Amino acid sequence: MRAVVDNRNLAALTGAQAGRISAFSWALGCALAGSLEQTSEVIQRWLQEAGSKPTVGVWGTSIGSSAAEAAFANGIASHAL
């Protein structure tokens, strides 16, 4: 990802949109860092107690959950910082 963001010519050749790649990288980094925050840990405990069928992973953890619940937990983690 960094090669595409740092080298705009490479991005132009591949058709990648460097701005979108940069935004995704920041969002994923914030979510991974936020997964260690207390707010995220509360949601992670709730997911484990809910016991839904694990079809999707929660970023930064080994927890599996339904797609909707994982999206909820990932969103909380993304905004926890």
C-alpha positions as CSV (number, residue, x, y, z in Angstrom):
1,M,0.0,0.0,0.0
2,R,2.8,2.4,0.9
3,A,4.3,2.0,-2.6
4,V,1.1,3.1,-4.2
5,V,0.6,6.1,-1.9
6,D,4.2,7.3,-2.0
7,N,4.6,6.8,-5.8
8,R,1.8,8.5,-7.6
9,N,3.2,7.4,-11.0
10,L,2.8,3.7,-9.9
11,A,-0.7,4.5,-8.8
12,A,-1.5,6.0,-12.2
13,L,-0.1,3.0,-14.0
14,T,-2.1,0.4,-12.0
15,G,-5.3,2.4,-11.9
16,A,-5.2,2.5,-8.1
17,Q,-6.6,5.6,-6.4
18,A,-3.9,6.6,-3.9
19,G,-6.2,8.6,-1.8
20,R,-8.5,5.7,-1.2
21,I,-5.7,3.4,-0.4
22,S,-4.3,5.9,2.1
23,A,-7.7,6.3,3.8
24,F,-8.2,2.5,4.0
25,S,-4.7,2.2,5.6
26,W,-5.5,4.8,8.2
27,A,-8.9,3.3,9.0
28,L,-7.4,-0.2,9.4
29,G,-4.5,1.1,11.6
30,C,-6.9,3.0,13.8
31,A,-9.2,0.0,14.2
32,L,-6.2,-2.3,15.1
33,A,-5.0,0.3,17.7
34,G,-8.5,0.9,18.9
35,S,-9.2,-2.8,19.5
36,L,-7.0,-2.5,22.6
37,E,-9.0,0.3,24.1
38,Q,-11.4,-0.3,27.0
39,T,-14.5,0.5,24.9
40,S,-13.6,-2.2,22.4
41,E,-12.9,-4.7,25.1
42,V,-16.4,-4.2,26.4
43,I,-17.8,-5.0,23.0
44,Q,-15.5,-7.9,22.5
45,R,-16.7,-9.5,25.8
46,W,-20.3,-8.9,24.7
47,L,-19.6,-10.7,21.4
48,Q,-18.2,-13.7,23.2
49,E,-21.2,-13.9,25.5
50,A,-23.7,-13.5,22.6
51,G,-22.4,-16.7,21.1
52,S,-23.4,-16.1,17.5
53,K,-22.1,-18.3,14.7
54,P,-18.5,-17.1,13.9
55,T,-18.4,-16.4,10.2
56,V,-16.4,-13.2,10.2
57,G,-13.4,-12.1,12.3
58,V,-13.1,-9.0,14.5
59,W,-10.0,-7.0,13.5
60,G,-7.1,-7.3,16.0
61,T,-8.6,-10.2,17.9
62,S,-9.2,-13.9,17.6
63,I,-12.9,-13.5,18.0
64,G,-15.3,-14.6,15.3
65,S,-18.9,-13.4,15.0
66,S,-21.7,-12.7,12.6
67,A,-21.0,-10.2,9.9
68,A,-23.3,-7.5,11.5
69,E,-21.8,-7.9,14.9
70,A,-18.2,-8.0,13.6
71,A,-18.9,-4.8,11.6
72,F,-20.3,-3.2,14.8
73,A,-17.2,-4.2,16.8
74,N,-14.8,-3.1,14.1
75,G,-16.7,0.3,13.8
76,I,-16.4,0.8,17.6
77,A,-12.7,0.0,17.5
78,S,-12.2,2.4,14.5
79,H,-13.6,5.2,16.5
80,A,-12.2,4.3,19.9
81,L,-9.1,6.5,19.6
